[in-house]
Amino acid sequence: MTLQFPDLQTEFVTFQHLSFRHASNEDAEVVAQLVNSAYRGETSRQGWTTEADLLEGSRIFAAEVLEIIAARDSVILLCLQEQEIIGCVHLQKNDDAAYLGMFVVRPNLQGNGIGKHFMQTAEQHAHKLWGINKIWMTVISVREELIAYYQRRGYLRTGRFKPFPKDNGKEQMLVDNLQFEEMEKILTV
């Protein structure tokens, strides 16, 4: 099925039981809460994407979400189910590729295929929006189950790493020597 993307600032696109749109400033607090609930704290343990044993504190604040929304060549694509935000992903154009980050599906809905469909939609949207054919991301290198998930979606490990920021004022490492591993995918859309 080919998705058609109208002006995503104002319209919804339906794909099975899901719809997608760009986040607006009014969504910032909900997006921050969703991201933090999927990666940190006890709520994150309902799903398999938790980082609660690696990091504590907030992953993102609403003010940062607003900065992402306002940035040039940057969007947060929302996944909605019956008008309720259940997922988000940050896409940002970087030269001839797009960065994909902050990919989240609400923890209690993980494991039933929503993430797979949402990722495909996000990739197609980045291609249509910017004409890019490559997506890249960073993953905490000890998150082997998450790396395996992205590999099943066609992402490859690049062998490039960068250190995790030790003090960013919002989160604290619970284990030593965390680092990000870069992954990338050539799109065939």
C-alpha atoms as an extended CHARMM CRD file, in Angstrom:
* protein
*
       189  EXT
         1         1  MET       CA              0.0000000000        0.0000000000        0.0000000000  PROA      1               0.0000000000
         2         2  THR       CA              1.3920000000        3.3980000000       -0.9650000000  PROA      2               0.0000000000
         3         3  LEU       CA              0.8010000000        6.1880000000        1.5110000000  PROA      3               0.0000000000
         4         4  GLN       CA             -0.1160000000        9.6410000000        0.2990000000  PROA      4               0.0000000000
         5         5  PHE       CA              1.0160000000       12.4790000000        2.5380000000  PROA      5               0.0000000000
         6         6  PRO       CA             -1.0730000000       15.6350000000        2.3070000000  PROA      6               0.0000000000
         7         7  ASP       CA             -0.0370000000       18.7410000000        4.2380000000  PROA      7               0.0000000000
         8         8  LEU       CA              0.8240000000       16.9930000000        7.4940000000  PROA      8               0.0000000000
         9         9  GLN       CA              0.7060000000       20.2180000000        9.4520000000  PROA      9               0.0000000000
        10        10  THR       CA             -3.0820000000       20.0740000000        9.4730000000  PROA      10              0.0000000000
        11        11  GLU       CA             -4.3500000000       16.8010000000        8.0370000000  PROA      11              0.0000000000
        12        12  PHE       CA             -4.3460000000       13.1890000000        9.1500000000  PROA      12              0.0000000000
        13        13  VAL       CA             -3.3510000000       10.1680000000        7.1090000000  PROA      13              0.0000000000
        14        14  THR       CA             -5.0340000000        6.8750000000        7.9330000000  PROA      14              0.0000000000
        15        15  PHE       CA             -3.1130000000        3.5990000000        7.7310000000  PROA      15              0.0000000000
        16        16  GLN       CA             -5.1070000000        0.6910000000        9.1080000000  PROA      16              0.0000000000
        17        17  HSD       CA             -6.1560000000        1.8570000000       12.5760000000  PROA      17              0.0000000000
        18        18  LEU       CA             -3.4120000000        4.4830000000       12.8730000000  PROA      18              0.0000000000
        19        19  SER       CA             -3.0910000000        8.0780000000       11.7040000000  PROA      19              0.0000000000
        20        20  PHE       CA             -0.0430000000       10.3180000000       11.4610000000  PROA      20              0.0000000000
        21        21  ARG       CA              0.6410000000       14.0440000000       11.6290000000  PROA      21              0.0000000000
        22        22  HSD       CA              3.3850000000       16.5070000000       12.5050000000  PROA      22              0.0000000000
        23        23  ALA       CA              3.6110000000       17.6000000000       16.1270000000  PROA      23              0.0000000000
        24        24  SER       CA              2.6820000000       21.1780000000       16.9220000000  PROA      24              0.0000000000
        25        25  ASN       CA              3.7110000000       23.3410000000       19.8530000000  PROA      25              0.0000000000
        26        26  GLU       CA              0.5540000000       22.2500000000       21.6660000000  PROA      26              0.0000000000
        27        27  ASP       CA              1.8160000000       18.6360000000       21.6030000000  PROA      27              0.0000000000
        28        28  ALA       CA              5.1700000000       19.3450000000       23.2930000000  PROA      28              0.0000000000
        29        29  GLU       CA              4.2370000000       18.3250000000       26.8310000000  PROA      29              0.0000000000
        30        30  VAL       CA              2.4890000000       15.1180000000       25.7030000000  PROA      30              0.0000000000
        31        31  VAL       CA              5.4520000000       14.1830000000       23.4920000000  PROA      31              0.0000000000
        32        32  ALA       CA              7.9300000000       14.7320000000       26.3410000000  PROA      32              0.0000000000
        33        33  GLN       CA              5.8000000000       12.6310000000       28.7040000000  PROA      33              0.0000000000
        34        34  LEU       CA              5.4650000000        9.8660000000       26.1020000000  PROA      34              0.0000000000
        35        35  VAL       CA              9.2080000000        9.7220000000       25.3940000000  PROA      35              0.0000000000
        36        36  ASN       CA             10.1060000000        9.7150000000       29.0830000000  PROA      36              0.0000000000
        37        37  SER       CA              7.5010000000        7.0310000000       29.8610000000  PROA      37              0.0000000000
        38        38  ALA       CA              8.8760000000        4.7590000000       27.1310000000  PROA      38              0.0000000000
        39        39  TYR       CA             12.5210000000        4.9850000000       28.1640000000  PROA      39              0.0000000000
        40        40  ARG       CA             12.7560000000        5.9060000000       31.8550000000  PROA      40              0.0000000000
        41        41  GLY       CA             11.1740000000        4.9640000000       35.1550000000  PROA      41              0.0000000000
        42        42  GLU       CA              8.8100000000        2.1790000000       36.0940000000  PROA      42              0.0000000000
        43        43  THR       CA              6.2930000000        2.8710000000       33.3230000000  PROA      43              0.0000000000
        44        44  SER       CA              8.9900000000        2.0960000000       30.7600000000  PROA      44              0.0000000000
        45        45  ARG       CA              9.2320000000       -1.4610000000       32.0990000000  PROA      45              0.0000000000
        46        46  GLN       CA              5.7980000000       -2.2130000000       30.5950000000  PROA      46              0.0000000000
        47        47  GLY       CA              7.5150000000       -2.2840000000       27.1980000000  PROA      47              0.0000000000
        48        48  TRP       CA             10.8300000000       -3.5950000000       25.9560000000  PROA      48              0.0000000000
        49        49  THR       CA             12.4540000000       -0.2320000000       25.1020000000  PROA      49              0.0000000000
        50        50  THR       CA             13.2790000000        0.6970000000       28.6900000000  PROA      50              0.0000000000
        51        51  GLU       CA             16.6020000000        2.3140000000       29.5580000000  PROA      51              0.0000000000
        52        52  ALA       CA             15.6790000000        2.3780000000       33.2720000000  PROA      52              0.0000000000
        53        53  ASP       CA             18.5970000000        0.1050000000       34.2300000000  PROA      53              0.0000000000
        54        54  LEU       CA             21.0690000000        2.2890000000       32.3090000000  PROA      54              0.0000000000
        55        55  LEU       CA             19.9390000000        5.8600000000       32.9490000000  PROA      55              0.0000000000
        56        56  GLU       CA             17.7390000000        7.7850000000       35.3180000000  PROA      56              0.0000000000
        57        57  GLY       CA             16.1480000000       11.1740000000       34.9680000000  PROA      57              0.0000000000
        58        58  SER       CA             14.3120000000       12.6990000000       32.0430000000  PROA      58              0.0000000000
        59        59  ARG       CA             15.2760000000       11.8960000000       28.4930000000  PROA      59              0.0000000000
        60        60  ILE       CA             13.6890000000       15.0870000000       27.1650000000  PROA      60              0.0000000000
        61        61  PHE       CA             11.8320000000       18.1540000000       28.4120000000  PROA      61              0.0000000000
        62        62  ALA       CA              8.9050000000       19.8990000000       26.7080000000  PROA      62              0.0000000000
        63        63  ALA       CA             11.1400000000       22.9220000000       26.0020000000  PROA      63              0.0000000000
        64        64  GLU       CA             13.4750000000       20.6740000000       23.9850000000  PROA      64              0.0000000000
        65        65  VAL       CA             10.5160000000       19.2790000000       22.0510000000  PROA      65              0.0000000000
        66        66  LEU       CA              9.5480000000       22.8510000000       21.1560000000  PROA      66              0.0000000000
        67        67  GLU       CA             13.0980000000       23.4880000000       19.8970000000  PROA      67              0.0000000000
        68        68  ILE       CA             12.9310000000       20.3700000000       17.7030000000  PROA      68              0.0000000000
        69        69  ILE       CA              9.5560000000       21.4270000000       16.2870000000  PROA      69              0.0000000000
        70        70  ALA       CA             10.8910000000       24.9160000000       15.5000000000  PROA      70              0.0000000000
        71        71  ALA       CA             14.1790000000       23.7560000000       13.9710000000  PROA      71              0.0000000000
        72        72  ARG       CA             14.7780000000       23.9400000000       10.2310000000  PROA      72              0.0000000000
        73        73  ASP       CA             14.4370000000       20.6350000000        8.3350000000  PROA      73              0.0000000000
        74        74  SER       CA             13.1700000000       18.9520000000       11.5020000000  PROA      74              0.0000000000
        75        75  VAL       CA              9.8080000000       17.3570000000       12.3110000000  PROA      75              0.0000000000
        76        76  ILE       CA              8.3210000000       15.1820000000       14.9830000000  PROA      76              0.0000000000
        77        77  LEU       CA              5.9340000000       12.7550000000       13.3350000000  PROA      77              0.0000000000
        78        78  LEU       CA              3.1680000000       11.5690000000       15.6450000000  PROA      78              0.0000000000
        79        79  CYS       CA              1.3950000000        8.2240000000       15.5260000000  PROA      79              0.0000000000
        80        80  LEU       CA             -2.2020000000        8.4120000000       16.7160000000  PROA      80              0.0000000000
        81        81  GLN       CA             -4.8170000000        5.8140000000       17.5150000000  PROA      81              0.0000000000
        82        82  GLU       CA             -8.3310000000        7.2500000000       17.6910000000  PROA      82              0.0000000000
        83        83  GLN       CA             -6.8810000000       10.7860000000       18.0100000000  PROA      83              0.0000000000
        84        84  GLU       CA             -4.6600000000        9.7710000000       20.9720000000  PROA      84              0.0000000000
        85        85  ILE       CA             -0.8870000000       10.1760000000       20.5860000000  PROA      85              0.0000000000
        86        86  ILE       CA              0.6520000000        6.7200000000       21.0290000000  PROA      86              0.0000000000
        87        87  GLY       CA              3.9870000000        7.2170000000       19.2890000000  PROA      87              0.0000000000
        88        88  CYS       CA              6.4580000000        9.7590000000       17.9990000000  PROA      88              0.0000000000
        89        89  VAL       CA              9.6540000000        9.9640000000       15.9960000000  PROA      89              0.0000000000
        90        90  HSD       CA             12.0240000000       12.8470000000       15.3290000000  PROA      90              0.0000000000
        91        91  LEU       CA             13.2210000000       13.2210000000       11.7360000000  PROA      91              0.0000000000
        92        92  GLN       CA             15.8780000000       15.7560000000       10.7890000000  PROA      92              0.0000000000
        93        93  LYS       CA             17.4700000000       16.3050000000        7.3960000000  PROA      93              0.0000000000
        94        94  ASN       CA             21.2760000000       16.2450000000        7.4580000000  PROA      94              0.0000000000
        95        95  ASP       CA             22.7870000000       16.8400000000        4.0140000000  PROA      95              0.0000000000
        96        96  ASP       CA             21.7770000000       13.8210000000        1.8930000000  PROA      96              0.0000000000
        97        97  ALA       CA             20.3220000000       11.7550000000        4.7550000000  PROA      97              0.0000000000
        98        98  ALA       CA             17.7990000000       12.0220000000        7.5580000000  PROA      98              0.0000000000
        99        99  TYR       CA             18.4490000000       11.4040000000       11.2260000000  PROA      99              0.0000000000
       100       100  LEU       CA             15.7930000000        9.2880000000       12.9410000000  PROA      100             0.0000000000
       101       101  GLY       CA             15.6010000000        9.5620000000       16.7140000000  PROA      101             0.0000000000
       102       102  MET       CA             13.2810000000        9.6210000000       19.6830000000  PROA      102             0.0000000000
       103       103  PHE       CA             11.3700000000        6.6910000000       18.1670000000  PROA      103             0.0000000000
       104       104  VAL       CA              8.6720000000        5.7220000000       20.6500000000  PROA      104             0.0000000000
       105       105  VAL       CA              5.5350000000        3.6310000000       20.8870000000  PROA      105             0.0000000000
       106       106  ARG       CA              3.6510000000        3.7710000000       24.1790000000  PROA      106             0.0000000000
       107       107  PRO       CA              5.0630000000        0.9640000000       26.3820000000  PROA      107             0.0000000000
       108       108  ASN       CA              1.8020000000       -0.9470000000       26.8980000000  PROA      108             0.0000000000
       109       109  LEU       CA              1.2640000000       -1.0730000000       23.1060000000  PROA      109             0.0000000000
       110       110  GLN       CA              4.7360000000       -2.3400000000       22.1870000000  PROA      110             0.0000000000
       111       111  GLY       CA              5.1960000000       -5.7560000000       20.6350000000  PROA      111             0.0000000000
       112       112  ASN       CA              2.1290000000       -5.8180000000       18.3870000000  PROA      112             0.0000000000
       113       113  GLY       CA              3.4730000000       -4.3810000000       15.1140000000  PROA      113             0.0000000000
       114       114  ILE       CA              2.6720000000       -0.6980000000       15.5990000000  PROA      114             0.0000000000
       115       115  GLY       CA              6.3660000000        0.2050000000       15.7210000000  PROA      115             0.0000000000
       116       116  LYS       CA              7.1060000000       -1.6500000000       12.4950000000  PROA      116             0.0000000000
       117       117  HSD       CA              4.3300000000        0.1630000000       10.6090000000  PROA      117             0.0000000000
       118       118  PHE       CA              5.2210000000        3.4910000000       12.2020000000  PROA      118             0.0000000000
       119       119  MET       CA              8.8930000000        3.1590000000       11.2500000000  PROA      119             0.0000000000
       120       120  GLN       CA              7.9890000000        2.3650000000        7.6280000000  PROA      120             0.0000000000
       121       121  THR       CA              5.7220000000        5.4010000000        7.5680000000  PROA      121             0.0000000000
       122       122  ALA       CA              8.4520000000        7.6240000000        9.0440000000  PROA      122             0.0000000000
       123       123  GLU       CA             11.0040000000        6.4130000000        6.4870000000  PROA      123             0.0000000000
       124       124  GLN       CA              8.6020000000        7.0030000000        3.5950000000  PROA      124             0.0000000000
       125       125  HSD       CA              7.7370000000       10.4200000000        4.9640000000  PROA      125             0.0000000000
       126       126  ALA       CA             11.4050000000       11.4670000000        5.2410000000  PROA      126             0.0000000000
       127       127  HSD       CA             11.9600000000       10.3270000000        1.6470000000  PROA      127             0.0000000000
       128       128  LYS       CA              8.9350000000       12.2240000000        0.3650000000  PROA      128             0.0000000000
       129       129  LEU       CA              9.6180000000       15.3450000000        2.4490000000  PROA      129             0.0000000000
       130       130  TRP       CA             13.3160000000       15.7530000000        1.6180000000  PROA      130             0.0000000000
       131       131  GLY       CA             14.0480000000       13.3650000000       -1.2640000000  PROA      131             0.0000000000
       132       132  ILE       CA             16.6120000000       11.4940000000        0.8250000000  PROA      132             0.0000000000
       133       133  ASN       CA             17.4420000000        7.8010000000        0.4060000000  PROA      133             0.0000000000
       134       134  LYS       CA             19.4000000000        7.2090000000        3.6040000000  PROA      134             0.0000000000
       135       135  ILE       CA             18.3250000000        7.2310000000        7.2510000000  PROA      135             0.0000000000
       136       136  TRP       CA             20.7470000000        7.1010000000       10.1660000000  PROA      136             0.0000000000
       137       137  MET       CA             20.3330000000        6.8560000000       13.9150000000  PROA      137             0.0000000000
       138       138  THR       CA             22.2690000000        6.3500000000       17.1070000000  PROA      138             0.0000000000
       139       139  VAL       CA             21.5090000000        3.6010000000       19.6230000000  PROA      139             0.0000000000
       140       140  ILE       CA             23.0470000000        3.0130000000       23.0410000000  PROA      140             0.0000000000
       141       141  SER       CA             25.5650000000        0.3030000000       22.1440000000  PROA      141             0.0000000000
       142       142  VAL       CA             24.6830000000       -2.0660000000       25.0100000000  PROA      142             0.0000000000
       143       143  ARG       CA             21.0390000000       -2.1970000000       23.8460000000  PROA      143             0.0000000000
       144       144  GLU       CA             21.5510000000       -5.3690000000       21.8060000000  PROA      144             0.0000000000
       145       145  GLU       CA             17.8120000000       -6.1530000000       21.6580000000  PROA      145             0.0000000000
       146       146  LEU       CA             17.1230000000       -2.6960000000       20.2340000000  PROA      146             0.0000000000
       147       147  ILE       CA             19.9900000000       -2.9820000000       17.7520000000  PROA      147             0.0000000000
       148       148  ALA       CA             18.5810000000       -6.3630000000       16.6630000000  PROA      148             0.0000000000
       149       149  TYR       CA             15.1330000000       -4.7730000000       16.2050000000  PROA      149             0.0000000000
       150       150  TYR       CA             16.5900000000       -2.1050000000       13.9160000000  PROA      150             0.0000000000
       151       151  GLN       CA             18.6200000000       -4.7220000000       12.0290000000  PROA      151             0.0000000000
       152       152  ARG       CA             15.3790000000       -6.6050000000       11.3280000000  PROA      152             0.0000000000
       153       153  ARG       CA             14.0770000000       -3.3330000000        9.8480000000  PROA      153             0.0000000000
       154       154  GLY       CA             17.0790000000       -3.1410000000        7.4820000000  PROA      154             0.0000000000
       155       155  TYR       CA             19.4610000000       -0.9230000000        9.4810000000  PROA      155             0.0000000000
       156       156  LEU       CA             23.1560000000       -1.7900000000        9.4610000000  PROA      156             0.0000000000
       157       157  ARG       CA             25.8020000000       -1.1320000000       12.0810000000  PROA      157             0.0000000000
       158       158  THR       CA             28.3220000000        1.3630000000       10.7270000000  PROA      158             0.0000000000
       159       159  GLY       CA             31.0950000000        0.6890000000       13.2460000000  PROA      159             0.0000000000
       160       160  ARG       CA             31.0200000000        4.3560000000       14.2860000000  PROA      160             0.0000000000
       161       161  PHE       CA             30.6310000000        5.1980000000       17.9760000000  PROA      161             0.0000000000
       162       162  LYS       CA             30.4790000000        8.3580000000       20.0470000000  PROA      162             0.0000000000
       163       163  PRO       CA             30.5410000000        8.7670000000       23.8190000000  PROA      163             0.0000000000
       164       164  PHE       CA             27.3270000000        9.2550000000       25.7450000000  PROA      164             0.0000000000
       165       165  PRO       CA             27.2480000000       12.7570000000       27.2760000000  PROA      165             0.0000000000
       166       166  LYS       CA             28.3030000000       12.4300000000       30.9150000000  PROA      166             0.0000000000
       167       167  ASP       CA             26.4800000000       15.4750000000       32.2320000000  PROA      167             0.0000000000
       168       168  ASN       CA             23.6530000000       16.9580000000       30.2290000000  PROA      168             0.0000000000
       169       169  GLY       CA             21.7360000000       18.2430000000       33.2480000000  PROA      169             0.0000000000
       170       170  LYS       CA             18.7590000000       15.9310000000       32.9250000000  PROA      170             0.0000000000
       171       171  GLU       CA             19.8500000000       12.2960000000       33.0760000000  PROA      171             0.0000000000
       172       172  GLN       CA             22.4080000000       10.3140000000       35.0180000000  PROA      172             0.0000000000
       173       173  MET       CA             24.2270000000        7.1670000000       33.9320000000  PROA      173             0.0000000000
       174       174  LEU       CA             23.6790000000        4.1420000000       36.1560000000  PROA      174             0.0000000000
       175       175  VAL       CA             26.4000000000        2.1560000000       34.3650000000  PROA      175             0.0000000000
       176       176  ASP       CA             29.8250000000        3.2420000000       33.2020000000  PROA      176             0.0000000000
       177       177  ASN       CA             31.0930000000        3.7570000000       29.6720000000  PROA      177             0.0000000000
       178       178  LEU       CA             27.8310000000        4.1460000000       27.7770000000  PROA      178             0.0000000000
       179       179  GLN       CA             28.2590000000        5.0920000000       24.1510000000  PROA      179             0.0000000000
       180       180  PHE       CA             26.1440000000        5.5780000000       21.0660000000  PROA      180             0.0000000000
       181       181  GLU       CA             26.4990000000        3.3000000000       18.0670000000  PROA      181             0.0000000000
       182       182  GLU       CA             25.4970000000        4.6240000000       14.6640000000  PROA      182             0.0000000000
       183       183  MET       CA             23.2490000000        2.6150000000       12.3600000000  PROA      183             0.0000000000
       184       184  GLU       CA             22.0450000000        3.4450000000        8.8580000000  PROA      184             0.0000000000
       185       185  LYS       CA             19.6800000000        2.2250000000        6.1850000000  PROA      185             0.0000000000
       186       186  ILE       CA             19.4980000000        2.8490000000        2.4600000000  PROA      186             0.0000000000
       187       187  LEU       CA             15.8310000000        3.2980000000        1.5770000000  PROA      187             0.0000000000
       188       188  THR       CA             14.2390000000        1.3800000000       -1.2650000000  PROA      188             0.0000000000
       189       189  VAL       CA             11.0150000000        3.4090000000       -1.3920000000  PROA      189             0.0000000000
